[in-house]
């Protein structure tokens, strides 16, 4: 996204695709991955390295990755996507807005469920 945000459109010029891989000028997933990984702070890289190295199921790893990326479907994200809801309150407690931090850190009812599942 950082690469795309700095691009400007020029009137009167033809659009063309150009990938700035210094060696081949061709697009490869590896070259895109290198650009993205260089834009992530090293502390975050270490966190992701640890997460992907855990001995848990791939679905659990993907869920944690989605949660860290704020990609879990919750009321806050649905409202941001213009989905019409009655309210934005947590479905468990009904007290606070349903955000990732509330669901995974501060919701007392969700924490009871998580504690039961982890035993």
DSSP file (Angstrom, degrees, kcal/mol; ACC not computed):
  #  RESIDUE AA STRUCTURE BP1 BP2  ACC     N-H-->O    O-->H-N    N-H-->O    O-->H-N    TCO  KAPPA ALPHA  PHI   PSI    X-CA   Y-CA   Z-CA
    1    1 A X     >        0   0    0      0, 0.0     4,-2.8     0, 0.0     5,-0.2   0.000 360.0 360.0 360.0 -37.8    0.0    0.0    0.0
    2    2 A X  H  >  +     0   0    0      1,-0.2     4,-1.1     2,-0.2    34,-0.0   0.914 360.0  49.5 -60.2 -42.4    2.9    2.4    0.8
    3    3 A X  H  4 S+     0   0    0      1,-0.2     3,-0.3     2,-0.2     4,-0.2   0.911 114.1  45.1 -62.4 -42.9    4.2    1.9   -2.7
    4    4 A X  H >4 S+     0   0    0      1,-0.2     3,-1.3     2,-0.2    -2,-0.2   0.855 105.3  61.4 -71.0 -35.0    0.8    2.5   -4.3
    5    5 A X  H 3< S+     0   0    0     -4,-2.8    -1,-0.2     1,-0.3    -2,-0.2   0.798 100.9  53.2 -64.4 -28.4    0.1    5.6   -2.1
    6    6 A X  T 3< S+     0   0    0     -4,-1.1    -1,-0.3    -3,-0.3     2,-0.2   0.518  87.1 103.8 -86.7  -3.3    3.0    7.6   -3.4
    7    7 A X    <   -     0   0    0     -3,-1.3     2,-0.4    -4,-0.2    -3,-0.0  -0.532  54.8-160.0 -78.6 143.7    2.1    7.1   -7.1
    8    8 A X        -     0   0    0     -2,-0.2     2,-0.4     2,-0.0    -2,-0.1  -0.936  15.0-125.6-122.6 148.4    0.5   10.0   -8.9
    9    9 A X        -     0   0    0     -2,-0.4     2,-0.5     6,-0.0     6,-0.0  -0.743  21.0-154.8 -91.9 139.2   -1.6    9.9  -12.1
   10   10 A X    >   -     0   0    0     -2,-0.4     3,-1.2     3,-0.1     2,-0.2  -0.959  12.5-131.5-117.8 126.9   -0.5   12.1  -15.0
   11   11 A X  T 3  S+     0   0    0     -2,-0.5     3,-0.1     1,-0.2     0, 0.0  -0.486  90.9  24.5 -74.4 145.5   -2.9   13.4  -17.6
   12   12 A X  T 3  S+     0   0    0      1,-0.3     2,-0.4    -2,-0.2    -1,-0.2   0.487  99.9 106.9  81.8   2.4   -1.8   12.9  -21.2
   13   13 A X  S <  S-     0   0    0     -3,-1.2    -1,-0.3     0, 0.0     2,-0.2  -0.905  72.9-114.6-114.7 144.5    0.5   10.0  -20.4
   14   14 A X        -     0   0    0     -2,-0.4     2,-0.2    -3,-0.1    -4,-0.0  -0.540  29.9-119.6 -75.9 137.6   -0.2    6.4  -21.2
   15   15 A X        +     0   0    0     -2,-0.2     2,-0.3    -6,-0.0    -1,-0.1  -0.529  39.9 170.1 -72.9 141.9   -0.7    4.0  -18.3
   16   16 A X        -     0   0    0     -2,-0.2     2,-0.4     2,-0.1     0, 0.0  -0.987  34.1-118.0-152.4 148.5    1.7    1.1  -18.1
   17   17 A X        +     0   0    0     -2,-0.3     2,-0.4     2,-0.0    -2,-0.0  -0.714  36.4 170.8 -85.9 132.3    2.6   -1.6  -15.6
   18   18 A X        -     0   0    0     -2,-0.4     2,-0.5     8,-0.0     8,-0.1  -0.969  17.7-162.4-145.4 125.0    6.2   -1.4  -14.3
   19   19 A X        -     0   0    0      6,-0.7     2,-1.1    -2,-0.4    -2,-0.0  -0.933  15.1-144.4-109.6 128.8    7.7   -3.4  -11.5
   20   20 A X        +     0   0    0     -2,-0.5     2,-0.7     4,-0.0     7,-0.0  -0.332  39.6 150.4 -95.5  55.3   10.9   -2.0  -10.1
   21   21 A X     >  -     0   0    0     -2,-1.1     4,-2.1     1,-0.1     5,-0.1  -0.785  44.4-141.1 -78.7 118.5   12.8   -5.2   -9.3
   22   22 A X  T  4 S+     0   0    0     -2,-0.7    -1,-0.1     1,-0.2    -2,-0.0   0.757  93.2  42.2 -58.9 -26.2   16.4   -4.0   -9.8
   23   23 A X  T  4 S+     0   0    0      3,-0.1    -1,-0.2     1,-0.0    -3,-0.0   0.892 135.1   5.0 -89.3 -40.8   17.6   -7.2  -11.4
   24   24 A X  T  4 S-     0   0    0      2,-0.2    -2,-0.2    -3,-0.0     3,-0.1   0.634  75.1-136.9-120.5 -18.5   14.8   -8.2  -13.8
   25   25 A X     <  +     0   0    0     -4,-2.1    -6,-0.7     1,-0.3     2,-0.3   0.708  69.5 119.1  59.8  21.1   12.1   -5.4  -13.8
   26   26 A X  S    S-     0   0    0     -8,-0.1     2,-0.4    -5,-0.1    -1,-0.3  -0.840  71.2-107.0-114.1 154.2    9.6   -8.2  -13.7
   27   27 A X        +     0   0    0     -2,-0.3     2,-0.3    -3,-0.1     3,-0.1  -0.666  41.9 166.4 -82.8 128.8    7.0   -8.9  -11.0
   28   28 A X     >  -     0   0    0     -2,-0.4     4,-2.1     1,-0.1     3,-0.3  -0.986  43.9-126.5-134.7 147.2    7.6  -11.9   -8.7
   29   29 A X  H  > S+     0   0    0     -2,-0.3     4,-2.9     1,-0.2     5,-0.2   0.895 112.7  57.9 -57.2 -39.0    5.9  -12.7   -5.5
   30   30 A X  H  > S+     0   0    0      1,-0.2     4,-2.0     2,-0.2    -1,-0.2   0.892 106.2  47.1 -60.2 -40.9    9.3  -12.9   -3.9
   31   31 A X  H  > S+     0   0    0     -3,-0.3     4,-1.7     2,-0.2    -1,-0.2   0.876 113.1  48.6 -71.1 -35.8   10.1   -9.3   -4.9
   32   32 A X  H  X S+     0   0    0     -4,-2.1     4,-2.5     2,-0.2    -2,-0.2   0.913 110.6  51.7 -66.8 -41.8    6.8   -8.1   -3.6
   33   33 A X  H  X S+     0   0    0     -4,-2.9     4,-3.2     1,-0.2     5,-0.2   0.894 107.3  53.3 -60.4 -40.6    7.3  -10.0   -0.3
   34   34 A X  H  X S+     0   0    0     -4,-2.0     4,-1.8     2,-0.2    -1,-0.2   0.902 109.6  47.8 -62.6 -41.4   10.7   -8.3    0.0
   35   35 A X  H  X S+     0   0    0     -4,-1.7     4,-0.8     2,-0.2    -2,-0.2   0.936 114.9  45.3 -64.8 -46.3    9.2   -4.9   -0.4
   36   36 A X  H >< S+     0   0    0     -4,-2.5     3,-1.0     1,-0.2     4,-0.5   0.929 112.9  50.0 -64.3 -45.4    6.5   -5.6    2.1
   37   37 A X  H >< S+     0   0    0     -4,-3.2     3,-0.9     1,-0.3    -1,-0.2   0.832 106.0  56.3 -66.9 -29.2    8.8   -7.2    4.7
   38   38 A X  H 3< S+     0   0    0     -4,-1.8    -1,-0.3    -5,-0.2    -2,-0.2   0.726 104.2  54.5 -71.3 -19.2   11.2   -4.2    4.5
   39   39 A X  T << S+     0   0    0     -3,-1.0     2,-0.5    -4,-0.8    -1,-0.2   0.531  90.9  88.9 -90.5  -6.0    8.3   -1.9    5.4
   40   40 A X  S <  S-     0   0    0     -3,-0.9     5,-0.1    -4,-0.5    -4,-0.0  -0.795  86.7-113.5 -93.8 130.1    7.5   -3.8    8.6
   41   41 A X     >  -     0   0    0     -2,-0.5     4,-1.9     1,-0.1     3,-0.5  -0.247  26.2-116.6 -58.5 150.1    9.3   -2.8   11.8
   42   42 A X  H  > S+     0   0    0      1,-0.2     4,-2.3     2,-0.2     5,-0.2   0.816 113.1  59.3 -63.5 -31.7   11.7   -5.5   13.1
   43   43 A X  H  > S+     0   0    0      1,-0.2     4,-1.9     2,-0.2    -1,-0.2   0.911 108.0  46.1 -62.3 -41.2    9.7   -5.9   16.4
   44   44 A X  H  > S+     0   0    0     -3,-0.5     4,-2.5     2,-0.2    -2,-0.2   0.886 109.2  55.0 -67.2 -38.7    6.7   -6.9   14.4
   45   45 A X  H  X S+     0   0    0     -4,-1.9     4,-2.6     1,-0.2    -2,-0.2   0.919 108.3  48.9 -59.7 -43.1    8.7   -9.2   12.2
   46   46 A X  H  X S+     0   0    0     -4,-2.3     4,-2.4     2,-0.2    -1,-0.2   0.906 110.0  51.5 -63.0 -41.1    9.9  -11.0   15.3
   47   47 A X  H  X S+     0   0    0     -4,-1.9     4,-2.5     1,-0.2    -2,-0.2   0.925 113.0  44.7 -62.1 -44.9    6.3  -11.3   16.6
   48   48 A X  H  X S+     0   0    0     -4,-2.5     4,-2.8     2,-0.2     5,-0.2   0.882 110.5  54.7 -68.0 -37.5    5.1  -12.8   13.3
   49   49 A X  H  X S+     0   0    0     -4,-2.6     4,-1.0    -5,-0.2    -2,-0.2   0.922 111.7  44.6 -60.8 -44.1    8.1  -15.1   13.2
   50   50 A X  H  X S+     0   0    0     -4,-2.4     4,-0.6     2,-0.2     3,-0.5   0.931 113.0  51.6 -64.0 -46.0    7.3  -16.5   16.6
   51   51 A X  H >< S+     0   0    0     -4,-2.5     3,-1.2     1,-0.2    -2,-0.2   0.927 111.3  45.5 -59.7 -47.2    3.6  -16.7   15.8
   52   52 A X  H 3< S+     0   0    0     -4,-2.8    -1,-0.2     1,-0.2    -2,-0.2   0.686 110.5  57.0 -72.2 -16.0    4.2  -18.7   12.6
   53   53 A X  H 3< S+     0   0    0     -4,-1.0    -1,-0.2    -3,-0.5    -2,-0.2   0.514  80.5 114.8 -90.4  -5.1    6.7  -21.0   14.4
   54   54 A X  S << S-     0   0    0     -3,-1.2     2,-1.6    -4,-0.6     7,-0.1  -0.328  74.3-121.9 -66.2 146.4    4.2  -22.1   17.1
   55   55 A X  S    S+     0   0    0     -2,-0.0     2,-0.3     3,-0.0    -1,-0.1  -0.498  74.2 110.7 -88.5  67.5    3.2  -25.7   17.2
   56   56 A X  S    S-     0   0    0     -2,-1.6     5,-0.0    -4,-0.1     0, 0.0  -0.821  78.3 -72.2-130.3 170.9   -0.5  -25.1   16.8
   57   57 A X     >  -     0   0    0     -2,-0.3     4,-2.1     1,-0.1     3,-0.5  -0.286  40.6-119.0 -65.3 149.9   -2.9  -25.8   13.9
   58   58 A X  H  > S+     0   0    0      1,-0.2     4,-2.7     2,-0.2     5,-0.2   0.844 114.9  58.3 -57.0 -33.9   -2.6  -23.6   10.8
   59   59 A X  H  > S+     0   0    0      2,-0.2     4,-2.1     1,-0.2    -1,-0.2   0.887 106.0  48.4 -66.4 -36.0   -6.2  -22.4   11.3
   60   60 A X  H  > S+     0   0    0     -3,-0.5     4,-2.3     2,-0.2    -2,-0.2   0.905 111.5  50.1 -67.6 -40.7   -5.2  -21.1   14.8
   61   61 A X  H  X S+     0   0    0     -4,-2.1     4,-2.6     1,-0.2    -2,-0.2   0.922 111.4  48.5 -61.6 -43.8   -2.2  -19.4   13.3
   62   62 A X  H  X S+     0   0    0     -4,-2.7     4,-2.8     2,-0.2    -1,-0.2   0.891 109.7  52.2 -64.8 -38.9   -4.3  -17.8   10.6
   63   63 A X  H  X S+     0   0    0     -4,-2.1     4,-2.4     2,-0.2    -2,-0.2   0.935 111.3  46.1 -62.5 -45.7   -6.9  -16.6   13.2
   64   64 A X  H  X S+     0   0    0     -4,-2.3     4,-2.6     2,-0.2    -2,-0.2   0.916 112.8  50.7 -62.7 -42.8   -4.1  -15.0   15.3
   65   65 A X  H  X S+     0   0    0     -4,-2.6     4,-1.6     1,-0.2    -2,-0.2   0.927 111.4  47.7 -60.8 -44.7   -2.7  -13.4   12.2
   66   66 A X  H  <>S+     0   0    0     -4,-2.8     5,-3.3     1,-0.2     6,-0.4   0.891 111.4  51.2 -63.1 -39.0   -6.1  -12.0   11.2
   67   67 A X  H ><5S+     0   0    0     -4,-2.4     3,-1.4     1,-0.2    -2,-0.2   0.917 109.4  49.6 -64.4 -42.8   -6.7  -10.7   14.7
   68   68 A X  H 3<5S+     0   0    0     -4,-2.6    -1,-0.2     1,-0.3    -2,-0.2   0.811 111.6  49.5 -65.5 -29.0   -3.3   -8.9   14.6
   69   69 A X  T 3<5S-     0   0    0     -4,-1.6    -1,-0.3    -5,-0.2    -2,-0.2   0.388 115.2-118.1 -87.7   2.9   -4.2   -7.4   11.3
   70   70 A X  T < 5S+     0   0    0     -3,-1.4    -3,-0.2    -4,-0.2    -2,-0.1   0.892  77.6 127.9  58.8  42.7   -7.6   -6.3   12.6
   71   71 A X      < +     0   0    0     -5,-3.3     2,-0.3    -6,-0.1    -4,-0.2   0.222  26.5 118.1-112.7  11.8   -9.3   -8.5   10.1
   72   72 A X  S    S-     0   0    0     -6,-0.4     2,-0.6    -5,-0.2     5,-0.2  -0.644  74.4-112.1 -78.9 134.7  -11.6  -10.5   12.4
   73   73 A X        +     0   0    0     -2,-0.3     2,-0.3     4,-0.1    -1,-0.1  -0.562  59.7 143.0 -71.0 115.4  -15.3   -9.9   11.6
   74   74 A X     >  -     0   0    0     -2,-0.6     4,-2.4    24,-0.0     3,-0.4  -0.902  65.7 -92.1-144.7 169.9  -16.7   -7.9   14.5
   75   75 A X  H  > S+     0   0    0     -2,-0.3     4,-2.7     1,-0.2     5,-0.3   0.865 121.3  58.2 -59.3 -38.6  -19.3   -5.2   14.7
   76   76 A X  H  > S+     0   0    0     22,-1.7     4,-1.7     1,-0.2    -1,-0.2   0.926 111.9  41.1 -57.7 -45.6  -16.6   -2.4   14.5
   77   77 A X  H  > S+     0   0    0     -3,-0.4     4,-1.5    -5,-0.2    -1,-0.2   0.871 112.8  54.2 -71.0 -37.1  -15.4   -3.7   11.1
   78   78 A X  H  <>S+     0   0    0     -4,-2.4     5,-2.6     2,-0.2    -2,-0.2   0.916 109.4  47.7 -63.0 -42.2  -18.9   -4.4    9.8
   79   79 A X  H ><5S+     0   0    0     -4,-2.7     3,-1.9     1,-0.2    -1,-0.2   0.897 108.3  54.9 -64.7 -40.0  -20.0   -0.8   10.6
   80   80 A X  H 3<5S+     0   0    0     -4,-1.7    -1,-0.2     1,-0.3    -2,-0.2   0.824 106.0  52.8 -61.7 -30.1  -16.9    0.5    8.9
   81   81 A X  T 3<5S-     0   0    0     -4,-1.5    -1,-0.3    -3,-0.1    -2,-0.2   0.252 123.4-108.9 -89.0  12.6  -17.9   -1.5    5.8
   82   82 A X  T < 5 +     0   0    0     -3,-1.9     2,-0.5     1,-0.3    -3,-0.2   0.752  64.2 155.3  66.8  28.8  -21.3    0.2    6.0
   83   83 A X      < -     0   0    0     -5,-2.6     2,-0.5    -6,-0.1    -1,-0.3  -0.761  46.2-123.1 -81.5 128.6  -23.2   -2.9    7.1
   84   84 A X        +     0   0    0     -2,-0.5     2,-0.3    -3,-0.1     3,-0.1  -0.634  39.8 171.2 -80.6 119.9  -26.3   -1.7    9.0
   85   85 A X        -     0   0    0     -2,-0.5     3,-0.1     1,-0.1    -3,-0.0  -0.860  43.3-121.4-123.7 158.7  -26.5   -3.0   12.5
   86   86 A X  S    S-     0   0    0     -2,-0.3     2,-0.3     1,-0.2    -1,-0.1   0.926  90.9 -21.4 -65.1 -44.6  -28.8   -2.2   15.4
   87   87 A X        -     0   0    0      2,-0.1    -1,-0.2    -3,-0.1    10,-0.0  -0.926  53.6-120.9-153.8 176.8  -25.8   -1.2   17.6
   88   88 A X        +     0   0    0     -2,-0.3    10,-3.0    -3,-0.1   -12,-0.1   0.211  66.6 127.2-108.9  13.6  -22.1   -1.7   17.9
   89   89 A X  B    S-A   97   0A   0      8,-0.3     8,-0.3     1,-0.1    -2,-0.1  -0.380  72.2 -88.2 -75.7 151.3  -22.1   -3.2   21.4
   90   90 A X     >  -     0   0    0      6,-3.0     4,-1.2     1,-0.1    -1,-0.1  -0.280  28.8-138.5 -55.4 133.9  -20.4   -6.4   22.2
   91   91 A X  T  4 S+     0   0    0      1,-0.2    -1,-0.1     2,-0.1    -2,-0.1   0.746 100.0  45.2 -70.0 -22.2  -22.7   -9.4   21.6
   92   92 A X  T  4 S+     0   0    0      1,-0.0    -1,-0.2     0, 0.0    -3,-0.0   0.946 130.5  14.2 -84.9 -55.2  -21.5  -11.1   24.8
   93   93 A X  T  4 S-     0   0    0      3,-0.1    -2,-0.1     1,-0.0    -4,-0.0   0.788  77.1-149.5 -95.2 -29.8  -21.5   -8.3   27.4
   94   94 A X  S  < S+     0   0    0     -4,-1.2    -3,-0.1     2,-0.2    -5,-0.1   0.657  73.8  96.1  68.3  14.9  -23.6   -5.6   25.7
   95   95 A X  S    S+     0   0    0      1,-0.1     2,-0.2     2,-0.1    -1,-0.1   0.863  78.8  29.2-103.1 -50.0  -21.5   -3.0   27.6
   96   96 A X  S    S-     0   0    0      1,-0.1    -6,-3.0     3,-0.0    -2,-0.2  -0.653  93.6 -80.9-112.2 167.0  -18.7   -1.8   25.3
   97   97 A X  B     -A   89   0A   0     -8,-0.3     2,-1.4    -2,-0.2    -8,-0.3  -0.405  51.4-109.2 -62.8 141.9  -18.2   -1.4   21.6
   98   98 A X        +     0   0    0    -10,-3.0   -22,-1.7     4,-0.1     2,-0.2  -0.613  61.8 147.5 -80.5  92.8  -17.3   -4.8   20.0
   99   99 A X     >  -     0   0    0     -2,-1.4     4,-2.8   -24,-0.1     5,-0.2  -0.732  61.3-106.1-116.7 168.1  -13.7   -4.2   19.0
  100  100 A X  H  > S+     0   0    0     -2,-0.2     4,-2.8     1,-0.2     5,-0.3   0.933 120.8  50.3 -60.7 -45.9  -10.8   -6.7   18.9
  101  101 A X  H  >>S+     0   0    0      1,-0.2     4,-1.8     2,-0.2     5,-1.2   0.890 112.9  46.8 -63.8 -37.4   -9.2   -5.3   22.0
  102  102 A X  I  >>S+     0   0    0      3,-0.2     5,-2.9     2,-0.2     4,-0.6   0.961 115.1  45.3 -66.4 -49.7  -12.6   -5.6   23.9
  103  103 A X  I  <5S+     0   0    0     -4,-2.8    -2,-0.2     1,-0.2    -1,-0.2   0.897 125.4  30.2 -61.8 -41.8  -13.3   -9.1   22.7
  104  104 A X  I  <5S+     0   0    0     -4,-2.8    -1,-0.2    -5,-0.2    -2,-0.2   0.631 134.2  20.9 -97.1 -13.7   -9.8  -10.5   23.3
  105  105 A X  I  <5S+     0   0    0     -4,-1.8    -3,-0.2    -5,-0.3    -2,-0.1   0.754 128.0  21.7-122.7 -40.9   -8.6   -8.4   26.3
  106  106 A X  I  <<S+     0   0    0     -5,-1.2     2,-0.6    -4,-0.6    -3,-0.2   0.629  82.6 106.1-114.8 -14.4  -11.3   -6.8   28.3
  107  107 A X     >< -     0   0    0     -5,-2.9     4,-2.0    -6,-0.2     5,-0.1  -0.563  51.7-159.9 -72.3 116.5  -14.7   -8.6   27.8
  108  108 A X  H  > S+     0   0    0     -2,-0.6     4,-1.4     1,-0.2    -1,-0.2   0.865  89.2  48.8 -66.0 -36.6  -15.3  -10.5   31.0
  109  109 A X  H  > S+     0   0    0      2,-0.2     4,-1.8     1,-0.2    -1,-0.2   0.920 111.3  48.6 -71.5 -43.4  -17.7  -13.0   29.4
  110  110 A X  H  > S+     0   0    0      1,-0.2     4,-2.6     2,-0.2    -1,-0.2   0.871 108.3  55.6 -63.3 -35.6  -15.4  -13.7   26.4
  111  111 A X  H  X S+     0   0    0     -4,-2.0     4,-2.5     2,-0.2    -1,-0.2   0.858 104.6  53.1 -67.1 -33.6  -12.5  -14.3   28.8
  112  112 A X  H  X S+     0   0    0     -4,-1.4     4,-2.1     2,-0.2    -1,-0.2   0.924 110.8  47.0 -63.9 -43.6  -14.6  -16.9   30.6
  113  113 A X  H  X S+     0   0    0     -4,-1.8     4,-2.1     2,-0.2    -2,-0.2   0.926 113.1  48.5 -63.1 -45.5  -15.2  -18.7   27.3
  114  114 A X  H  X S+     0   0    0     -4,-2.6     4,-1.6     1,-0.2    -2,-0.2   0.897 110.9  50.7 -62.7 -40.4  -11.5  -18.5   26.4
  115  115 A X  H  < S+     0   0    0     -4,-2.5     4,-0.5     1,-0.2    -1,-0.2   0.887 110.2  49.6 -65.5 -38.2  -10.5  -19.8   29.8
  116  116 A X  H >< S+     0   0    0     -4,-2.1     3,-0.7     1,-0.2    -1,-0.2   0.891 111.8  48.6 -65.9 -39.4  -12.8  -22.8   29.5
  117  117 A X  H 3< S+     0   0    0     -4,-2.1    -1,-0.2     1,-0.2    -2,-0.2   0.783 106.0  57.2 -73.0 -26.7  -11.6  -23.6   26.0
  118  118 A X  T 3<        0   0    0     -4,-1.6    -1,-0.2     1,-0.2    -2,-0.2   0.556 360.0 360.0 -84.0  -6.3   -7.9  -23.5   27.0
  119  119 A X    <         0   0    0     -3,-0.7    -1,-0.2    -4,-0.5    -2,-0.1   0.456 360.0 360.0 -87.6 360.0   -8.2  -26.1   29.8
